[in-house]
């Protein structure tokens, strides 16, 4: 038997990085999905293939004690992290099914760039857990998948992860996360436009950088708290469907993230191009350091402006994904 599950990526309306320290965040699932196909094996080995998680794809097969490494086109740290998410997701599935020696063939297809701030790792972990547990005869509800996927990110990111990405990917729609308090919230059909600079980043490195600043400087800790205050203000604007206010707060959030050192020249250029194109607001999304920005725009000006920007490798309109993890 073979099982395929998919889970959406996400953009942050507000709150990335600060959410790691218990401040609230509002990520929104988008209709860019990772699909994970799992086939149970007769032995305890694992074979992982991904035709498009990186530009050239990769295949790895290993068993206990294997040191197999894929040959891919992204930094080794990112590949190791990607494999870590897969391995930990399979471990969670084995634990949920009570089958510690289960082996799997795993194929990953993803519309979400690796390390770009759109929640690729969370989507792979969520879809992987869902598919592997179902393949072993166990069906978890989305909340249980989200909890186990959080454990995956927590392990791979050395305890620096929040529940935001995995909960959003499992549940779909807009969600609010503050510490362990995770819930879905109502949101209008937000007119997201995403710009991608073609770069990848190491989430763990960027999170560690913010932690270092926060520990060294009181004003950096204050900046993290200010992001939390901004999110609380943004919740009121979201509930009211006030896109103008949301846009202003997104602009402010980008400035605070830049102050914490997680933006990049390419991201700043994309943000300013989006604003020049008429965006109601624009900011980086995710860990930063390269990757994606998200803008609010009801017209076509932002997509046009981004397409003319040298730093933009790709731009697209992103619909809110109202459905989270699902069997395909």
Residue pairs with C-beta under 8 A, 6 or more apart in sequence:
1 39
1 40
1 135
2 37
2 38
2 39
2 135
3 37
3 38
3 39
3 131
3 132
3 134
3 135
3 327
4 35
4 36
4 37
4 38
4 131
4 327
4 328
5 35
5 36
5 127
5 128
5 130
5 131
5 134
5 325
5 326
5 327
5 328
6 33
6 34
6 35
6 36
6 127
6 325
6 326
6 328
7 33
7 34
7 122
7 123
7 124
7 126
7 127
7 130
7 169
7 170
7 324
7 325
7 326
8 29
8 30
8 31
8 32
8 33
8 119
8 123
8 168
8 169
8 172
8 321
8 323
8 324
9 29
9 30
9 32
9 33
9 34
9 111
9 112
9 118
9 119
9 120
9 122
9 123
9 169
10 27
10 28
10 29
10 30
10 118
10 119
10 122
10 123
10 165
10 168
10 169
11 27
11 28
11 30
11 117
11 118
11 192
11 194
11 285
11 286
11 292
11 294
11 318
12 25
12 26
12 27
12 28
12 164
12 283
12 285
12 286
12 294
13 26
13 27
13 28
13 174
13 190
13 234
13 238
13 246
13 250
13 294
14 25
14 26
14 227
14 230
14 231
14 234
14 249
14 250
14 253
15 23
15 24
15 25
15 26
15 27
15 164
15 177
15 227
15 228
15 230
15 231
15 253
16 25
16 27
16 164
16 257
16 284
16 285
16 286
16 287
16 288
17 206
17 207
17 210
17 224
17 227
17 257
17 260
17 262
17 287
17 288
18 25
18 224
18 225
18 227
18 228
18 231
19 25
19 162
19 164
19 177
19 178
20 160
20 161
20 162
20 207
20 210
20 211
21 214
21 224
22 178
22 179
23 178
23 224
23 225
23 227
23 228
23 231
24 176
24 177
24 178
24 228
24 231
24 232
24 235
25 162
25 164
25 176
25 177
25 178
25 231
26 174
26 175
26 176
26 177
26 185
26 231
26 234
26 235
26 238
27 119
27 164
27 165
27 168
27 174
27 175
27 177
28 168
28 173
28 174
28 175
28 187
28 190
28 192
28 320
29 168
29 169
29 171
29 172
29 173
29 174
29 175
29 320
29 321
29 322
29 324
30 118
30 192
30 194
30 318
30 319
30 320
30 321
31 318
31 319
31 320
31 321
32 111
32 112
32 118
32 318
33 110
33 111
33 112
33 123
33 127
33 321
34 108
34 109
34 110
34 111
34 112
34 120
34 123
34 124
34 127
35 108
35 109
35 110
35 127
35 328
36 106
36 107
36 108
36 109
36 124
36 127
36 128
36 130
36 131
36 132
37 106
37 107
37 108
37 109
37 131
38 104
38 105
38 106
38 128
38 131
38 132
38 134
38 135
39 104
39 105
39 135
40 102
40 103
40 104
40 135
40 136
41 47
41 102
41 103
41 104
41 105
42 103
43 63
43 103
44 63
44 64
44 101
44 102
44 103
45 61
45 62
45 63
45 103
46 61
46 62
46 63
46 87
46 90
46 103
46 104
46 105
46 106
47 59
47 60
47 61
47 104
47 105
47 106
48 59
48 60
48 61
48 83
48 86
48 106
48 107
48 108
49 57
49 58
49 59
49 60
49 105
49 106
49 107
49 108
50 57
50 58
50 59
50 82
50 107
50 108
50 109
50 110
51 57
51 107
51 109
52 109
52 110
53 82
53 108
53 110
53 114
53 120
53 124
54 72
54 73
54 74
54 79
54 114
55 73
55 74
56 71
56 72
56 73
57 72
58 70
58 71
58 72
58 79
59 70
60 68
60 69
60 70
60 83
61 68
62 68
69 76
69 79
70 79
70 83
72 79
74 114
74 115
74 200
75 200
75 202
77 202
77 205
78 114
78 115
78 200
78 202
81 121
81 156
81 202
81 203
81 204
82 114
82 121
82 124
84 155
84 156
85 121
85 124
85 125
85 128
85 152
85 153
85 156
86 106
86 108
86 124
86 128
88 125
88 151
88 152
88 155
88 156
89 124
89 125
89 128
89 129
89 132
89 148
89 149
89 152
90 102
90 104
90 106
90 128
90 132
92 129
92 148
92 149
92 151
92 152
93 102
93 128
93 129
93 132
93 133
93 135
93 136
93 148
94 100
94 101
94 102
94 132
94 136
95 148
96 129
96 133
96 136
96 138
96 140
96 144
96 148
97 133
97 136
97 137
97 138
99 136
102 132
102 136
104 132
104 135
106 128
106 132
108 124
108 128
110 120
110 123
110 124
112 118
112 119
112 120
112 123
113 120
113 196
113 200
113 291
113 292
114 120
114 200
115 200
115 201
115 202
115 203
115 291
116 196
116 199
116 200
116 201
116 286
116 290
116 291
116 292
117 201
117 284
117 285
117 286
117 287
117 288
117 291
117 292
118 194
118 285
118 286
118 291
118 292
119 165
119 168
119 169
119 286
121 153
121 156
121 165
121 203
122 149
122 153
122 165
122 166
122 168
122 169
123 169
125 149
125 152
125 153
125 166
125 169
126 145
126 146
126 149
126 166
126 169
126 170
126 324
126 325
127 325
129 140
129 145
129 148
129 149
129 152
130 140
130 145
130 325
130 327
131 327
133 139
133 140
133 145
134 327
140 148
142 170
142 171
142 324
142 325
143 170
143 171
145 170
145 325
146 163
146 166
146 167
146 169
146 170
146 171
146 182
149 166
149 169
149 170
150 161
150 163
150 166
150 167
152 166
153 161
153 165
153 166
154 161
156 204
157 203
157 204
157 207
158 204
160 204
160 207
160 208
160 211
162 177
163 177
163 180
163 182
164 175
164 177
164 182
167 175
167 177
167 182
168 175
168 177
168 324
169 324
169 325
170 324
170 325
171 184
171 324
172 184
172 321
172 322
172 323
172 324
172 325
173 184
173 185
173 187
173 320
173 321
173 322
173 324
174 184
174 185
174 186
174 187
174 190
174 238
174 320
175 182
175 183
175 184
175 185
176 182
176 183
176 184
176 185
176 235
185 235
185 238
185 239
186 239
187 238
187 320
188 238
188 241
188 243
189 319
189 320
190 243
190 246
190 296
190 320
191 243
191 296
191 297
191 298
191 317
192 294
192 295
192 296
192 317
192 318
192 319
192 320
193 274
193 279
193 294
193 295
193 296
193 297
193 302
193 303
193 306
193 315
193 316
193 317
193 318
194 285
194 292
194 293
194 294
194 295
194 315
194 316
194 317
194 318
195 270
195 273
195 274
195 292
195 293
195 295
195 302
195 306
195 309
195 312
195 314
195 315
196 291
196 292
196 312
196 313
196 314
196 315
197 264
197 266
197 267
197 270
197 290
197 291
197 292
197 311
197 312
197 313
198 313
198 314
199 264
199 266
199 289
199 290
199 291
200 290
200 291
201 286
201 287
201 288
201 289
201 290
201 291
202 289
203 286
203 287
205 289
206 262
206 287
206 288
206 289
207 287
209 261
209 262
210 220
210 224
210 260
210 261
210 262
213 220
213 260
213 261
214 220
214 221
214 224
220 259
220 260
223 256
223 259
223 260
224 260
226 256
227 253
227 256
227 257
230 249
230 252
230 253
230 256
233 249
234 245
234 246
234 249
237 245
237 246
237 249
238 246
243 280
243 296
243 298
244 280
246 280
246 281
246 296
247 279
247 280
247 281
247 282
247 296
248 280
248 281
249 281
250 280
250 281
250 282
250 283
250 294
250 295
250 296
251 275
251 281
251 282
251 283
253 283
254 263
254 271
254 282
254 283
254 284
257 263
257 283
257 284
257 288
258 268
262 284
262 287
262 288
262 289
263 284
263 288
263 289
264 288
264 289
264 290
265 311
266 290
266 311
267 284
267 288
267 290
267 291
267 293
269 309
269 310
269 311
270 282
270 293
270 306
270 309
270 311
270 312
271 282
271 283
271 284
271 293
271 295
273 305
273 306
273 308
273 309
273 311
273 312
274 282
274 293
274 295
274 297
274 302
274 305
274 306
275 281
275 282
275 295
276 305
277 295
277 297
277 301
277 302
277 303
277 304
277 305
277 306
278 297
278 299
278 301
278 302
278 305
279 295
279 296
279 297
279 301
279 302
280 295
280 296
280 297
280 298
281 295
281 296
282 293
282 294
282 295
282 296
282 302
283 293
283 294
284 291
284 292
284 293
284 294
285 291
285 292
285 293
285 294
286 292
294 318
295 302
297 303
302 315
303 315
303 316
303 317
306 312
306 315
307 315
